[in-house]
Amino acid sequence: MASAGAGPARKLASGGDLYRFPDAEAVARAGALVFVAEAQAAIAARGVFRVLLSGGSTPKRMLEILAEQVDRVPFAWEDVRFFFGDERPVGPDDADSNHAMACAALLDSIPAEARRVERLRGEHPDRGEAARDYELRVAREFGIRPEDAPPSFDLVFLGMGDDGHTASLFPGTGALEERRRWFVANPVHELETVRLTATFPLLARARRIVFLVCGAAKRERMAEITRPERDPSSLLPCERVRAEGRLDWFVDEAALAGVAL
C-alpha cells in the first residue's frame, strides 16, 4: 500500500521508492493513511504500535489530520507508543520543540489516560546524558538492553532539510559515523548548537520508514537524489538511511518541479 492518490513509484539509486503527490496537503494525508494502516497492522500482530515522529510543517499537518479523526481511528490509542527522532536544545513547551508541535497538532487531542509519549529532553544541560536516558527508555519499552542490537520501530517518519539532513543528522557531523548508539548528542557547528538525534543503526532496523518532503526549497536536493547513478561517497545524510523493512519517499510537485524522473 502506498497511499491513495500516489503517482507511480520510482526506485531511487540509494534505495527506497518515490511517490509523487500534487501538493503538501496530499503528502500529509498520505502520511496519515500510512499511520492508521501501520498502527492497525502492528497492534493486530504484536499488540502495540511504536512510531518515531519527526518535526516540520508537513508532519505537523499529518498529525492535525489524525487529530481530526482521533475518536474514529480503528485502533485504541493506549496501544500506540509515541517517540521522537530528534529534538532541539529547548524545553517541551518551546515553540521550536518537536514535542510541543506534536502535542499541539495531535497528542493533546488524545485522552490523557490513553496517551503514551516518550519525549527527548532537549533542555537537559548534559545532552549526552539525555541521549543515554532516551536509549534506556526505548530499551525498556522494547524489553531489551541498550547494549543489544537496536529495536525495530513499526513506523518512522523523517523529513529532509534543504542541505539534505534528516532527523538531526547534518552533513559533516559526527553522528553520521555512529555505528552502535541508538541516540546521540550531535554538535552541529554551523548552527552553533547540539541536537539530540536518532542514528543510522536505529533507523536501519525500522519496519517502515516514510520521508515526507515538500516545497520548492527541496528541489535542488531532490534533483540530486533522483539522479540514476550516485557516488556512494557523496550521499547526503538522508540518502544514507536504510530500513530492514519498507522505505518510501512521499514528495510533492513543488519539490519535484523540473526534476527528471
GUDRENLUM-895780 format. One record per residue (C-alpha): x, y negated, z negated. Coordinates in nm, 3 decimals. Each point is the difference from the previous one (the first is absolute). Example, Ala and Ser with C-alpha at 12.3 -4.5 7.8 and 13.67 -1.06 7.14 Angstrom:
<px = 1.230 py = 0.450 pz = -0.780>
<px = 0.137 py = -0.344 pz = 0.066>
//
This chain:
<px = 0.000 py = 0.000 pz = 0.000>
<px = 0.145 py = -0.335 pz = 0.096>
<px = -0.289 py = -0.236 pz = -0.058>
<px = -0.305 py = -0.128 pz = 0.180>
<px = 0.092 py = -0.242 pz = 0.273>
<px = 0.363 py = 0.100 pz = 0.030>
<px = 0.160 py = -0.009 pz = 0.341>
<px = 0.210 py = 0.286 pz = 0.136>
<px = 0.292 py = 0.100 pz = -0.220>
<px = 0.357 py = -0.057 pz = 0.104>
<px = 0.289 py = 0.190 pz = -0.157>
<px = 0.274 py = -0.234 pz = -0.120>
<px = 0.364 py = 0.084 pz = 0.054>
<px = 0.063 py = -0.017 pz = -0.375>
<px = -0.296 py = 0.226 pz = -0.078>
<px = -0.364 py = -0.066 pz = -0.063>
<px = -0.303 py = -0.072 pz = 0.216>
<px = -0.104 py = -0.352 pz = 0.095>
<px = -0.368 py = -0.093 pz = 0.021>
<px = -0.109 py = -0.327 pz = 0.156>
<px = -0.290 py = -0.204 pz = -0.145>
<px = -0.159 py = -0.322 pz = 0.126>
<px = 0.064 py = -0.211 pz = -0.310>
<px = 0.100 py = -0.002 pz = -0.367>
<px = -0.357 py = 0.065 pz = -0.115>
<px = -0.010 py = 0.321 pz = 0.205>
<px = 0.335 py = 0.108 pz = -0.146>
<px = -0.127 py = -0.062 pz = -0.354>
<px = -0.320 py = 0.194 pz = 0.067>
<px = 0.199 py = 0.287 pz = 0.147>
<px = 0.216 py = 0.006 pz = -0.313>
<px = -0.311 py = 0.011 pz = -0.219>
<px = -0.135 py = 0.294 pz = 0.200>
<px = 0.327 py = 0.186 pz = -0.049>
<px = -0.006 py = -0.075 pz = -0.374>
<px = -0.348 py = 0.152 pz = -0.037>
<px = 0.077 py = 0.304 pz = 0.216>
<px = 0.330 py = 0.077 pz = -0.173>
<px = -0.155 py = -0.051 pz = -0.344>
<px = -0.275 py = 0.249 pz = 0.080>
<px = 0.248 py = 0.254 pz = 0.133>
<px = 0.246 py = -0.032 pz = -0.288>
<px = -0.266 py = 0.018 pz = -0.272>
<px = -0.158 py = 0.304 pz = 0.166>
<px = 0.338 py = 0.172 pz = 0.025>
<px = 0.175 py = -0.107 pz = -0.322>
<px = -0.255 py = -0.180 pz = -0.215>
<px = 0.184 py = -0.334 pz = 0.022>
<px = 0.096 py = -0.260 pz = 0.259>
<px = 0.325 py = -0.190 pz = -0.048>
<px = 0.054 py = -0.307 pz = 0.216>
<px = 0.292 py = -0.243 pz = 0.024>
<px = -0.114 py = -0.353 pz = 0.087>
<px = 0.183 py = -0.282 pz = 0.175>
<px = -0.039 py = -0.376 pz = -0.009>
<px = -0.093 py = -0.230 pz = 0.285>
<px = -0.306 py = -0.156 pz = 0.159>
<px = -0.113 py = 0.302 pz = 0.202>
<px = 0.022 py = 0.244 pz = -0.297>
<px = -0.190 py = -0.262 pz = -0.202>
<px = -0.280 py = -0.006 pz = 0.256>
<px = -0.003 py = 0.382 pz = 0.006>
<px = -0.048 py = 0.007 pz = -0.378>
<px = -0.275 py = -0.261 pz = 0.027>
<px = -0.180 py = 0.223 pz = 0.248>
<px = 0.025 py = 0.288 pz = -0.246>
<px = -0.135 py = -0.227 pz = -0.275>
<px = -0.307 py = -0.072 pz = 0.215>
<px = -0.089 py = 0.370 pz = -0.022>
<px = 0.141 py = 0.076 pz = -0.345>
<px = -0.331 py = 0.153 pz = -0.116>
<px = -0.051 py = 0.199 pz = 0.318>
<px = 0.329 py = 0.184 pz = 0.056>
<px = -0.030 py = 0.381 pz = 0.025>
<px = 0.236 py = 0.068 pz = -0.292>
<px = 0.039 py = -0.093 pz = -0.367>
<px = 0.232 py = -0.295 pz = -0.071>
<px = 0.128 py = 0.167 pz = -0.316>
<px = 0.163 py = 0.258 pz = 0.229>
<px = 0.205 py = -0.271 pz = 0.174>
<px = 0.343 py = -0.105 pz = -0.128>
<px = 0.132 py = -0.335 pz = 0.125>
<px = 0.373 py = -0.071 pz = 0.018>
<px = 0.206 py = -0.272 pz = 0.170>
<px = 0.285 py = 0.023 pz = 0.249>
<px = 0.169 py = -0.322 pz = -0.106>
<px = -0.034 py = -0.312 pz = -0.212>
<px = 0.145 py = -0.348 pz = -0.025>
<px = 0.163 py = -0.121 pz = -0.324>
<px = -0.324 py = -0.151 pz = -0.130>
<px = -0.265 py = 0.081 pz = -0.260>
<px = -0.318 py = 0.198 pz = 0.076>
<px = -0.218 py = -0.312 pz = 0.032>
<px = 0.237 py = -0.203 pz = 0.219>
<px = -0.127 py = -0.104 pz = 0.342>
<px = 0.301 py = 0.175 pz = 0.160>
<px = -0.062 py = 0.331 pz = -0.177>
<px = -0.109 py = 0.301 pz = 0.205>
<px = -0.179 py = 0.123 pz = -0.310>
<px = -0.195 py = -0.326 pz = -0.032>
<px = -0.097 py = 0.019 pz = 0.367>
<px = -0.122 py = 0.360 pz = -0.033>
<px = -0.197 py = -0.085 pz = -0.313>
<px = -0.176 py = -0.294 pz = 0.163>
<px = -0.069 py = 0.191 pz = 0.322>
<px = -0.114 py = 0.337 pz = -0.140>
<px = 0.117 py = 0.121 pz = -0.339>
<px = -0.210 py = -0.242 pz = -0.205>
<px = -0.307 py = 0.127 pz = 0.187>
<px = 0.055 py = 0.354 pz = -0.129>
<px = -0.161 py = 0.060 pz = -0.341>
<px = 0.267 py = -0.029 pz = -0.270>
<px = -0.066 py = 0.351 pz = -0.132>
<px = 0.071 py = 0.144 pz = 0.347>
<px = 0.301 py = -0.218 pz = 0.087>
<px = 0.336 py = 0.183 pz = 0.007>
<px = 0.280 py = -0.242 pz = 0.091>
<px = 0.375 py = 0.009 pz = -0.060>
<px = 0.161 py = -0.333 pz = 0.074>
<px = 0.364 py = -0.086 pz = 0.058>
<px = 0.115 py = -0.238 pz = -0.274>
<px = 0.167 py = -0.263 pz = 0.212>
<px = 0.021 py = -0.244 pz = -0.289>
<px = 0.226 py = 0.233 pz = -0.204>
<px = 0.330 py = -0.180 pz = -0.074>
<px = 0.193 py = 0.320 pz = 0.081>
<px = -0.134 py = 0.105 pz = 0.338>
<px = 0.220 py = 0.309 pz = 0.009>
<px = -0.174 py = 0.115 pz = -0.316>
<px = -0.337 py = -0.088 pz = 0.153>
<px = 0.078 py = 0.221 pz = 0.300>
<px = 0.104 py = 0.290 pz = -0.226>
<px = -0.316 py = -0.044 pz = -0.207>
<px = -0.211 py = 0.023 pz = 0.315>
<px = 0.176 py = 0.319 pz = 0.103>
<px = -0.085 py = 0.146 pz = -0.341>
<px = -0.365 py = -0.094 pz = 0.036>
<px = -0.018 py = 0.141 pz = 0.353>
<px = 0.171 py = 0.320 pz = -0.115>
<px = -0.247 py = 0.033 pz = -0.288>
<px = -0.292 py = -0.042 pz = 0.241>
<px = 0.132 py = 0.282 pz = 0.221>
<px = 0.111 py = 0.221 pz = -0.289>
<px = 0.367 py = 0.002 pz = 0.102>
<px = 0.329 py = -0.157 pz = -0.117>
<px = 0.164 py = -0.310 pz = 0.149>
<px = 0.306 py = 0.206 pz = 0.088>
<px = -0.213 py = 0.240 pz = 0.207>
<px = -0.068 py = -0.041 pz = 0.371>
<px = -0.234 py = -0.294 pz = 0.066>
<px = -0.374 py = 0.073 pz = -0.018>
<px = -0.238 py = -0.017 pz = 0.294>
<px = -0.245 py = -0.287 pz = 0.001>
<px = -0.316 py = 0.079 pz = 0.192>
<px = -0.001 py = -0.335 pz = 0.180>
<px = 0.248 py = -0.286 pz = 0.025>
<px = -0.083 py = -0.337 pz = 0.155>
<px = 0.289 py = -0.209 pz = 0.130>
<px = 0.041 py = -0.325 pz = 0.186>
<px = 0.280 py = -0.153 pz = 0.206>
<px = 0.160 py = -0.337 pz = -0.057>
<px = 0.114 py = -0.230 pz = 0.278>
<px = 0.355 py = 0.128 pz = -0.059>
<px = -0.102 py = 0.368 pz = 0.016>
<px = -0.004 py = 0.062 pz = -0.375>
<px = -0.261 py = 0.223 pz = -0.163>
<px = -0.095 py = 0.020 pz = -0.366>
<px = 0.299 py = -0.195 pz = -0.140>
<px = 0.253 py = 0.190 pz = 0.211>
<px = 0.163 py = -0.299 pz = 0.170>
<px = 0.270 py = 0.013 pz = 0.270>
<px = 0.349 py = 0.017 pz = -0.145>
<px = -0.108 py = 0.076 pz = -0.358>
<px = 0.133 py = 0.275 pz = -0.223>
<px = -0.330 py = 0.183 pz = -0.040>
<px = 0.021 py = 0.111 pz = 0.363>
<px = 0.277 py = 0.241 pz = -0.096>
<px = -0.170 py = 0.147 pz = -0.307>
<px = -0.023 py = 0.380 pz = 0.033>
<px = -0.124 py = 0.115 pz = -0.342>
<px = -0.204 py = -0.259 pz = -0.188>
<px = -0.371 py = -0.045 pz = 0.070>
<px = -0.018 py = -0.367 pz = -0.102>
<px = 0.281 py = -0.251 pz = -0.039>
<px = 0.066 py = -0.367 pz = -0.071>
<px = 0.118 py = -0.139 pz = 0.333>
<px = 0.193 py = -0.331 pz = 0.011>
<px = -0.105 py = -0.198 pz = 0.308>
<px = 0.270 py = -0.265 pz = 0.024>
<px = -0.156 py = -0.189 pz = 0.290>
<px = -0.308 py = -0.062 pz = -0.214>
<px = 0.203 py = -0.045 pz = -0.320>
<px = -0.215 py = 0.254 pz = -0.178>
<px = -0.015 py = 0.359 pz = -0.124>
<px = -0.297 py = 0.209 pz = 0.109>
<px = -0.127 py = 0.332 pz = -0.131>
<px = -0.052 py = 0.246 pz = 0.283>
<px = -0.071 py = 0.358 pz = 0.094>
<px = 0.286 py = 0.169 pz = 0.185>
<px = 0.028 py = 0.204 pz = 0.317>
<px = 0.027 py = 0.333 pz = -0.191>
<px = -0.337 py = -0.060 pz = -0.164>
<px = -0.169 py = -0.127 pz = 0.315>
<px = 0.128 py = 0.300 pz = 0.196>
<px = -0.201 py = 0.240 pz = -0.217>
<px = -0.336 py = -0.165 pz = 0.075>
<px = -0.281 py = 0.207 pz = 0.143>
<px = -0.100 py = -0.299 pz = 0.211>
<px = 0.141 py = -0.348 pz = 0.060>
<px = -0.190 py = -0.278 pz = 0.176>
<px = 0.170 py = -0.323 pz = 0.107>
<px = -0.239 py = -0.297 pz = 0.034>
<px = 0.159 py = -0.259 pz = 0.231>
<px = -0.176 py = -0.313 pz = 0.121>
<px = 0.075 py = -0.342 pz = 0.143>
<px = 0.208 py = -0.171 pz = 0.266>
<px = 0.290 py = -0.044 pz = -0.242>
<px = 0.057 py = 0.378 pz = 0.020>
<px = 0.020 py = 0.005 pz = 0.380>
<px = 0.379 py = -0.018 pz = 0.031>
<px = 0.052 py = 0.289 pz = -0.240>
<px = -0.273 py = 0.210 pz = 0.166>
<px = 0.169 py = -0.055 pz = 0.337>
<px = 0.319 py = 0.134 pz = -0.155>
<px = -0.167 py = 0.297 pz = -0.170>
<px = -0.189 py = 0.110 pz = 0.312>
<px = 0.304 py = 0.025 pz = 0.224>
<px = 0.022 py = 0.360 pz = 0.124>
<px = 0.361 py = 0.043 pz = -0.107>
<px = 0.128 py = -0.129 pz = -0.334>
<px = 0.355 py = 0.011 pz = -0.134>
<px = -0.028 py = 0.190 pz = -0.330>
<px = 0.265 py = -0.226 pz = -0.152>
<px = -0.206 py = -0.314 pz = 0.063>
<px = -0.342 py = 0.107 pz = -0.120>
<px = -0.195 py = -0.252 pz = -0.204>
<px = -0.094 py = 0.102 pz = -0.355>
<px = -0.359 py = 0.066 pz = 0.106>
<px = 0.123 py = 0.235 pz = 0.275>
<px = 0.198 py = 0.204 pz = -0.252>
<px = -0.314 py = 0.109 pz = -0.182>
<px = -0.084 py = 0.366 pz = 0.046>
<px = -0.284 py = 0.212 pz = -0.136>
<px = -0.031 py = 0.373 pz = -0.056>
<px = -0.358 py = -0.041 pz = 0.110>
<px = -0.152 py = -0.246 pz = 0.244>
<px = 0.145 py = -0.341 pz = 0.086>
<px = -0.224 py = -0.255 pz = 0.176>
<px = 0.036 py = -0.362 pz = 0.107>
<px = -0.324 py = -0.202 pz = 0.023>
<px = 0.089 py = -0.315 pz = 0.196>
<px = -0.215 py = -0.283 pz = 0.133>
<px = 0.007 py = -0.162 pz = 0.344>
<px = 0.170 py = -0.314 pz = -0.128>
<px = 0.302 py = 0.199 pz = -0.117>
<px = 0.013 py = 0.189 pz = 0.331>
<px = -0.067 py = -0.284 pz = 0.247>
<px = 0.251 py = 0.027 pz = 0.281>
<px = 0.148 py = 0.319 pz = -0.146>
<px = 0.047 py = 0.274 pz = 0.260>
<px = -0.175 py = 0.319 pz = -0.108>
//
